[in-house]
């Protein structure tokens, strides 16, 4: 189904076009310029129809249309014959095409389909170019933040070098993905890539697993076995959580790196990773300094997700597409309110936690869109109270606002405050009773404070009313 955003002040046009276009197209009406811009930016539409029909002012509508045609989403201009020359100016400025108002349904369908297919081809071309030029697309490494661009640059610099690489970063930031990107983008891509979780192998077996053993070397062995160092040959060996190795095993590993005891070791690439602070472990005598210098030839820091919130949108959409296929449950989008919640969360579990949250949201979502209520984020009451406190706003003097959207907003705030009162200040139970996330409940309570309401109204509830 192709999602069409209709930018029009004519509310009678929406039901007519929806019926005429049929089930192949989903039509979303948005009369507000900022609203449709938010839809396009959030990726919640595939094509835009810009209706030049104006009840309040043509110049303002034209100015907004000129801004919208520069977006990634293709735009089709709809205008009456009197504005045909103006519509063609917009087409020359970047709009995909023009259709008369009222449109021929057959011609409009053809134009919408062509715009959608052209947009898909452009996306595929960009993706192919990125795969050739940018390691950021390799093995699900996603992000365009300054931190990730630095990671991509470092990956490029070591791709074909036979030097030890140390990848550091918190758990769940994608250290193994960085190691795989280094392997896949270099001249070893066709060679073996062996990943070893050092912390998952018992101390009594780690030496045999890494370096191999002969038949009868210890109880239970039935034959000789090659260790990981020999198995990898001239490929890449990735030792994850190198900081978990005992001092005894560190000595063995250091001897391998120094003396090249394995004949094929000199041609293999070694990549190490840890979430621990090796400098501190060295200072405490828990990690050998000489080994540290051996493995820390080239260092790549994997940034935490909270340090690059601008990448959350792209990563969340990637997981939405991936697990929609895995669970065989087609999902179309993440609503703007839900995306706001994801971007405002601290992500102690990093990308791995975001992946888990999106999987769960897909399962819980009743429709094809992930809502804020479908997100199960582990936000404690203490975290919420640290930024807001325990005070509950008194609504005894509350006066509803004049506009329809504001009245809806005020009613939601009142529901949230009353729910917190009914549950004696327990925001977790209050959120569950309203079937919303705790983060969303917290935001509603903050909006009860007039000084905060003006600050957050346009960014949060403006988008919410656009999708209602």
Secondary structure as GFF3:
##gff-version 3
##sequence-region A 1 468
A	DSSP	beta_strand	2	7	.	.	.	ID=ss1
A	DSSP	alpha_helix	11	21	.	.	.	ID=ss2
A	DSSP	beta_strand	25	29	.	.	.	ID=ss3
A	DSSP	alpha_helix	33	41	.	.	.	ID=ss4
A	DSSP	beta_strand	47	51	.	.	.	ID=ss5
A	DSSP	alpha_helix	58	68	.	.	.	ID=ss6
A	DSSP	beta_strand	74	79	.	.	.	ID=ss7
A	DSSP	three_ten_helix	81	83	.	.	.	ID=ss8
A	DSSP	alpha_helix	84	93	.	.	.	ID=ss9
A	DSSP	beta_strand	97	100	.	.	.	ID=ss10
A	DSSP	alpha_helix	105	133	.	.	.	ID=ss11
A	DSSP	three_ten_helix	135	140	.	.	.	ID=ss12
A	DSSP	alpha_helix	146	158	.	.	.	ID=ss13
A	DSSP	beta_strand	165	168	.	.	.	ID=ss14
A	DSSP	alpha_helix	175	184	.	.	.	ID=ss15
A	DSSP	beta_strand	193	197	.	.	.	ID=ss16
A	DSSP	three_ten_helix	198	200	.	.	.	ID=ss17
A	DSSP	alpha_helix	203	211	.	.	.	ID=ss18
A	DSSP	alpha_helix	228	231	.	.	.	ID=ss19
A	DSSP	beta_strand	236	240	.	.	.	ID=ss20
A	DSSP	three_ten_helix	242	244	.	.	.	ID=ss21
A	DSSP	alpha_helix	247	259	.	.	.	ID=ss22
A	DSSP	three_ten_helix	265	267	.	.	.	ID=ss23
A	DSSP	beta_strand	269	274	.	.	.	ID=ss24
A	DSSP	alpha_helix	278	283	.	.	.	ID=ss25
A	DSSP	alpha_helix	289	295	.	.	.	ID=ss26
A	DSSP	beta_strand	298	301	.	.	.	ID=ss27
A	DSSP	three_ten_helix	305	307	.	.	.	ID=ss28
A	DSSP	three_ten_helix	309	311	.	.	.	ID=ss29
A	DSSP	alpha_helix	312	326	.	.	.	ID=ss30
A	DSSP	beta_strand	333	334	.	.	.	ID=ss31
A	DSSP	alpha_helix	336	344	.	.	.	ID=ss32
A	DSSP	alpha_helix	350	364	.	.	.	ID=ss33
A	DSSP	beta_strand	369	370	.	.	.	ID=ss34
A	DSSP	three_ten_helix	372	374	.	.	.	ID=ss35
A	DSSP	alpha_helix	381	387	.	.	.	ID=ss36
A	DSSP	alpha_helix	404	422	.	.	.	ID=ss37
A	DSSP	alpha_helix	427	434	.	.	.	ID=ss38
A	DSSP	alpha_helix	438	447	.	.	.	ID=ss39
A	DSSP	alpha_helix	450	456	.	.	.	ID=ss40
A	DSSP	pi_helix	457	461	.	.	.	ID=ss41
A	DSSP	alpha_helix	462	467	.	.	.	ID=ss42
###
